[in-house]
């Protein structure tokens, strides 16, 4: 927290969002597919190291186990969306004051005020006359 002339400002490492909308689905899909492909690359490297490195020993079993387990982990992590920190949309009307701060300018200046009144149309059949004299 930083203080500027009596005002306390909370500093955060994240940039402030202009909206409360989640990330675009396209960006989320790109991030998940990238994570999956990186893990599959590690799996291929483990498989190659398991076969190539000699003499065979305990590390061969570690590389083999990683080559077997990594696909499951990669699929599970690829299916996890980034909406874990989902934020609800913020209603912008909450930020507006409930009552206007100043009356409208025409009423404050004493200018002309127009008043419109509506009346219901008279149904001629109801009052008993035909409209003829």
C-alpha positions as a printed NumPy array, in Angstrom:
array([[  0.   ,   0.   ,   0.   ],
       [  1.195,   3.482,  -0.802],
       [ -0.041,   6.757,   0.646],
       [ -0.414,   9.908,  -1.453],
       [ -1.466,  13.033,   0.427],
       [ -3.694,  11.157,   2.839],
       [ -5.116,   8.749,   0.234],
       [ -4.19 ,   5.089,   0.504],
       [ -3.678,   3.351,  -2.829],
       [ -3.481,  -0.417,  -3.069],
       [ -0.843,  -1.489,  -5.578],
       [ -1.354,  -4.813,  -7.333],
       [  0.945,  -6.727,  -9.681],
       [ -1.907,  -7.429, -12.129],
       [ -3.058,  -4.805, -14.584],
       [ -6.513,  -3.444, -13.89 ],
       [ -9.157,  -4.893, -16.175],
       [-11.386,  -2.584, -18.183],
       [-14.226,  -5.093, -17.954],
       [-15.129,  -8.021, -15.792],
       [-15.388, -10.376, -18.746],
       [-13.373, -13.621, -18.726],
       [-10.593, -14.314, -21.204],
       [-11.587, -15.029, -24.788],
       [-12.263, -18.707, -25.544],
       [ -9.721, -18.546, -28.366],
       [ -6.956, -17.504, -25.941],
       [ -7.965, -20.172, -23.441],
       [ -7.912, -22.865, -26.133],
       [ -4.469, -21.739, -27.321],
       [ -3.074, -21.844, -23.778],
       [ -4.49 , -25.331, -23.1  ],
       [ -3.298, -26.802, -26.41 ],
       [  0.177, -25.319, -25.879],
       [  0.364, -26.915, -22.43 ],
       [ -0.727, -30.274, -23.881],
       [  1.83 , -30.166, -26.692],
       [  4.672, -29.287, -24.302],
       [  3.793, -32.228, -22.051],
       [  3.607, -34.588, -25.045],
       [  7.045, -33.345, -26.12 ],
       [  8.377, -34.177, -22.646],
       [  6.785, -37.64 , -22.968],
       [  8.522, -38.27 , -26.289],
       [ 11.822, -37.123, -24.773],
       [ 11.322, -39.513, -21.829],
       [ 10.622, -42.396, -24.205],
       [ 13.719, -41.636, -26.302],
       [ 15.906, -41.267, -23.199],
       [ 14.543, -44.563, -21.861],
       [ 15.642, -46.389, -25.021],
       [ 18.888, -44.526, -25.809],
       [ 20.632, -44.156, -22.439],
       [ 22.71 , -47.23 , -21.548],
       [ 23.501, -48.992, -19.233],
       [ 19.936, -49.55 , -18.19 ],
       [ 19.206, -48.846, -14.537],
       [ 16.661, -47.282, -12.173],
       [ 16.435, -44.126, -14.309],
       [ 15.193, -46.283, -17.216],
       [ 12.175, -47.17 , -15.074],
       [ 11.67 , -43.496, -14.156],
       [ 11.686, -42.456, -17.831],
       [  9.337, -45.349, -18.686],
       [  6.92 , -44.443, -15.884],
       [  6.951, -40.801, -16.976],
       [  6.235, -41.829, -20.581],
       [  3.26 , -43.875, -19.369],
       [  1.808, -41.356, -16.859],
       [  2.354, -38.076, -18.74 ],
       [ -0.467, -38.562, -21.294],
       [ -3.042, -38.856, -18.503],
       [ -1.702, -35.773, -16.744],
       [ -1.532, -33.845, -20.034],
       [ -5.161, -34.618, -20.897],
       [ -6.398, -33.693, -17.427],
       [ -4.48 , -30.397, -17.44 ],
       [ -5.58 , -29.622, -21.016],
       [ -9.224, -29.995, -19.999],
       [ -8.906, -27.589, -17.08 ],
       [-10.149, -24.201, -18.149],
       [ -8.652, -20.899, -17.032],
       [-12.024, -19.806, -15.625],
       [-11.037, -20.986, -12.16 ],
       [-10.993, -17.354, -11.039],
       [-14.293, -16.591, -12.721],
       [-15.538, -13.112, -11.995],
       [-19.147, -12.13 , -12.267],
       [-20.096,  -9.255, -14.517],
       [-20.225,  -5.957, -12.68 ],
       [-23.396,  -3.956, -13.11 ],
       [-22.308,  -0.414, -14.126],
       [-25.511,   1.118, -12.722],
       [-24.309,   0.438,  -9.186],
       [-21.632,   3.071,  -9.665],
       [-24.17 ,   5.739, -10.61 ],
       [-25.74 ,   7.856,  -7.881],
       [-29.325,   6.966,  -6.976],
       [-30.563,  10.563,  -7.237],
       [-29.389,  13.268,  -9.626],
       [-26.855,  15.61 ,  -8.086],
       [-28.377,  18.736,  -9.685],
       [-31.897,  19.442, -10.964],
       [-32.353,  19.745, -14.727],
       [-31.171,  23.089, -16.071],
       [-34.531,  24.224, -17.537],
       [-36.374,  23.742, -14.237],
       [-33.581,  25.403, -12.262],
       [-33.527,  28.447, -14.568],
       [-37.283,  28.912, -14.306],
       [-37.633,  28.264, -18.028],
       [-40.781,  26.941, -19.659],
       [-42.   ,  23.586, -18.451],
       [-44.15 ,  21.561, -20.811],
       [-46.801,  19.357, -19.278],
       [-48.561,  16.767, -21.365],
       [-51.771,  15.19 , -20.118],
       [-53.645,  12.443, -21.86 ],
       [-57.33 ,  11.673, -21.565],
       [-59.204,   8.618, -22.685],
       [-61.223,   8.862, -25.87 ],
       [-64.974,   9.123, -25.297],
       [-66.796,   6.114, -26.585],
       [-69.956,   7.409, -28.312],
       [-71.788,   4.111, -27.995],
       [-71.55 ,   4.199, -24.213],
       [-73.199,   7.583, -23.633],
       [-76.361,   6.561, -25.531],
       [-76.192,   9.037, -28.399],
       [-75.688,   8.063, -32.021],
       [-73.796,  11.196, -32.816],
       [-76.866,  12.541, -34.686],
       [-78.789,  15.61 , -33.594]])
